[in-house]
């Protein structure tokens, strides 16, 4: 355990699995009190247990980022239980791939609601608290498939993530003068089920990535989490409105 975030309260949405869980663990290892949020109480409690087993401090709050009032409750609960909100990692997201002409409109709406409107809701309520309480740091999850590159059958997802990148930059300029730093991370393929094709095994994916990425492999969750922690840390104090691409060179 290190002390880079001692005394800080960090909120992580999508904290029940994947990058959200890995980043919550990383924040806790560096001294933060971590609140993990998402729709599945069981998965959130698993994250809390993992953190507590390592000696960290964590809490779980069920919330749906697609609802503004639910997010307002999430922020208020975080502040009431832990005395503040200093860092927010807005990471909840969904991916539904497919050709645009054949895509169910409900799939478009789901991705828009979670990936973009959900980030808007989170930023709206997080910023409202932070600007009253001396500032804070926000990191949003965009994607290398968005503002940085395009892939077929991922147009809807890419559109939402490109919009997150734009929203991040705009908010950074709006609130820098109030002590709020806003940045984004754009991961490429990570070691999660989201990076696997239907019916693909991990061995199949590893073979495919040898040629698909300059790095020759998918990224680890720890590598992506480290990038989030750097953006949230004092070391990145002069970094505002940045979209940090962590993708093994795919978008280079």
N, C-alpha and C positions, 0 to 999 in steps of 0.2 A: 504494500500500500504506500503510495506517495501522497504528497500534500498539495498538488497544483490547484485542486478545486476545493480544498477544505473551506468549510463555511458557505459553500455555494449550494443552491438548490437547482437541480437540473430536471426538466420535464422532457420525457421522450415518448412521442406517440408512435404507435406501431411497435410497442416495446415487448410484445409477447413472443417474438421470433426474429430470426434473421438479423439484419443489420441493426434494428432497433434494440434487440436483446444484447447483441455484442457491444453496442455503444453504451447502453445502460451499465453493463458490467465494467466497461472501461472507465466511465465517469466515476463509478463507485470505488474502483481501485485507486483512483487519484483523489479520494477524499470527499466527493460530492454526496449529498443526500439526493437520491434519484427517485422520481415519481414516474412510473411507467403507466402508459394509458393505451387503451385499445378496447375492442368490443368483446374479447374473450377473457372472462375473469380467470379461468383456469390457467391459460397460458401466461397471463400477467403474474399470477401467484407463483408460477414456476420460476419466472425471472427474478422475482423478489427473493425466493428461497435460494437461488444460485448466488445472489449478491450477499445475502445474510450469511450463507455458509462460508463465504470468504471474509466475513467480518465487516461487511459494508452495511450501509443504511439505505433502505428502500421502502417504497410504498406503491400500492397498485390502486388505480382509479379507473373503473370502466367508463368509457366515453366513446361516442360516435362523432368523428370529426365532421361528418356531413351536416350536423345540426349545430347552428350557432349557439343556441342556449345550452346545449350539452357541453360545448367547449367553454362557454362562460363559466359553467359550474365546475368544470375540470380545473380551470385556472384559479377560481375562487377557493376550491377545496385544497389545492396545492398550497396556496398562500396561507390559508387558515391553519392547516396542519403543520406546516414547516416554516412559517414565518417570512416567506418571500418566494420570489421566482427570479433567478439570475440568468439561467441558461435554458433555452428551449431548442430541442431538436425535432423539427416537424417532419416526420419520416413515414407516417402511415401512407400506404399506397397499394394500388391493385394494377394488374396487367392482364388484359384480355386481347390476345392477338387475333388477327384475321383480316382478310381483304375488306377494304372499306365498303365496296358495293354490296357485300354479303353480310355485313355486320349488323347484328340486332341493335336497334336504336337504344335499347335498354343497356347494352354493354357500353356504348358510347357514354350514356348518362352516368353509369356507375363510375367509370374512370374519371369523368369530369368532376363528379361530386366528391370523390375521395381525393384524387391527386391534386386538383387545383382548388376547388371551392373549399375543401378541407384545410388546405394550407392557408387560404385567405381567412377562414374562421379563426384558425390558431393564431396567426399573426395579429389579427384585429384585437383579440382579447389579451394576448401576451403583451403587445405594445402598450395597450391601455394601462396595464399594471406597471410595466417597466418605466414608462415616461413619468409616472407619479412617484417612482421610488428610486430615482438615481440612475436609471439605465439598465442595460443588460445585453445579452448576446442571443441571436437567433441564427440557427443553421437549418436550412430547408433541404430536403432531398429532391433534387432534379434527376437528370439521367444523361449519360452520354448520348443516348438515343433521344434527342430533343433538340437543344440548341446547337449541338456539336456534330451530329451525324444522323443519317437516316437509314432505316432498314425497311424492306418490304414487309407488309402485314402487321406493322406496328405503328401505323399512322396516327391512330387515335391516342395511343399511349404517348407517342412522341409529341403530339400537339399539347397535351396536358403538361408534360415536363418542360417543354420549351417555354410555356407560359409561366411555370413556376420560376424559371430562370429570370424571365423578364420582370415578374413581380418582385423577386428578390432584389434586383438592381434598383428598381424604382423605390422600394421601401428603404433601402440603404441610404439613398440620397435624401429622402424625406426626414429620416429620424437620426441621422448621424449627429446633428447638432444637439440632440437631447441625450446623448450618451448611449445610444442603442446601435450596436453593430449587427448588420444583417448580411449573411453570406449563404452560399449553397454549395452542396457537393453533388457532383455528377458521376456516380459510379458506372462502371461497365459491368461485364458479367462477373458475378461473385459466386462463391461456393454455396449456392442456395438452389432449391428446386426451380426457382424462377429462371435460371440460366440454362435449364435442360429442355430439350425438345421432347415432344410426346413420345413415350416409349424408349427414351434414351437412358442408358446407364451412365454412371459416373465415368467409367472407362471410355465409353463412346464419346462423352463430352470432352474428356481430356485429349483424346485423339483429334477431335474436331478443332479444339482451341489451339493446337500446335500450329495450325496454318491460319486460323482466324484472327489471332492477336499477335502483335509483335512480341509481347512478353511470353507467348507460347503457352499460357495457362490462364485459368480464371483467377481472380483476386481472392484473397482470404477476407473473411469478415473483420479480422483484427486489423488488416491493412486499411480498410475503408473507415473503420471506427477511429483509427489513429488520425486520419485526416479530419474527421469531425472534431475530435478533441483539440487538434491544433487550431482550427478556425475558432473554437470557443475559448481558447486560452489567451492569456495576456501576451504571449509571443506573437499573436496575430492582431495586435491592437491597431496597426496601421492598414489592415486589410478589411475593406468595406465594399460591398456590392460585387464580390468575386464569386464565380462559379468554378469550383475546383474540380477538375476532371481527374478521376482516379480509375483508369480503364485499361491499363496495360498497353497503352499506345494505340488503341483501336481508332480513336478519333484524331490521331496526330496527322 
